[in-house]
Amino acid sequence: MKLSARNALKGKVESLHRGTVTTTLKVATGGGDLITSSITNEAADELALKVGDQVTAIIKSSDVIIGK
């Protein structure tokens, strides 16, 4: 996967909360740091995200994009 974003942090999914339209997840990047991201339920389903998955939080401007 190639992206224009330069800020990519590897981490592990700590929690997932599925809402009506979006899924909120927390990603632990190490050292006690957590990144919270809100993505569409469709994206969460396509990525088949679950607690414990290794993911990359890709940060561009004020958005956090999750790639797996």
C-alpha positions as CSV (number, residue, x, y, z in Angstrom):
1,M,0.0,0.0,0.0
2,K,1.5,3.4,-1.0
3,L,0.2,6.6,0.6
4,S,1.1,10.2,0.5
5,A,0.8,10.5,4.3
6,R,4.2,10.4,6.1
7,N,3.0,9.8,9.7
8,A,2.4,6.1,10.1
9,L,2.3,4.5,13.6
10,K,2.2,0.7,14.0
11,G,0.1,-0.6,16.9
12,K,-2.4,-3.1,18.2
13,V,-6.1,-2.7,18.4
14,E,-7.0,-2.4,22.1
15,S,-10.8,-1.9,21.7
16,L,-13.6,-1.6,19.2
17,H,-17.0,0.0,19.7
18,R,-19.4,-0.4,16.8
19,G,-22.1,2.3,16.6
20,T,-25.0,2.8,14.2
21,V,-22.8,4.2,11.4
22,T,-19.2,4.3,12.6
23,T,-16.8,2.1,14.6
24,T,-14.5,3.8,17.2
25,L,-11.3,2.0,17.9
26,K,-8.3,2.5,20.1
27,V,-4.9,1.6,18.9
28,A,-2.0,1.1,21.4
29,T,1.3,2.3,19.8
30,G,3.5,1.4,22.8
31,G,4.7,3.2,25.9
32,G,1.1,3.6,27.0
33,D,0.1,5.8,24.1
34,L,-3.4,5.3,22.5
35,I,-4.7,6.7,19.3
36,T,-8.5,6.8,18.9
37,S,-10.0,6.6,15.4
38,S,-13.5,6.7,14.1
39,I,-14.1,4.8,10.8
40,T,-17.2,3.7,8.9
41,N,-18.7,0.3,9.9
42,E,-18.2,-0.6,6.2
43,A,-14.4,0.0,6.5
44,A,-14.2,-1.9,9.8
45,D,-16.0,-4.8,8.1
46,E,-13.8,-4.8,5.0
47,L,-10.7,-4.8,7.3
48,A,-12.2,-7.5,9.5
49,L,-10.8,-5.6,12.5
50,K,-10.8,-7.3,15.9
51,V,-9.1,-6.7,19.2
52,G,-5.5,-7.7,19.1
53,D,-4.9,-7.1,15.4
54,Q,-1.7,-5.4,14.4
55,V,-2.6,-2.3,12.4
56,T,-1.0,1.0,11.2
57,A,-2.6,4.3,12.2
58,I,-1.9,6.7,9.2
59,I,-2.2,10.3,10.2
60,K,-2.8,13.1,7.6
61,S,-3.9,16.5,8.8
62,S,-6.6,15.9,11.4
63,D,-7.7,12.5,10.1
64,V,-6.6,9.1,11.3
65,I,-6.8,6.4,8.6
66,I,-6.4,2.8,9.7
67,G,-4.6,0.3,7.3
68,K,-4.1,-3.4,7.8
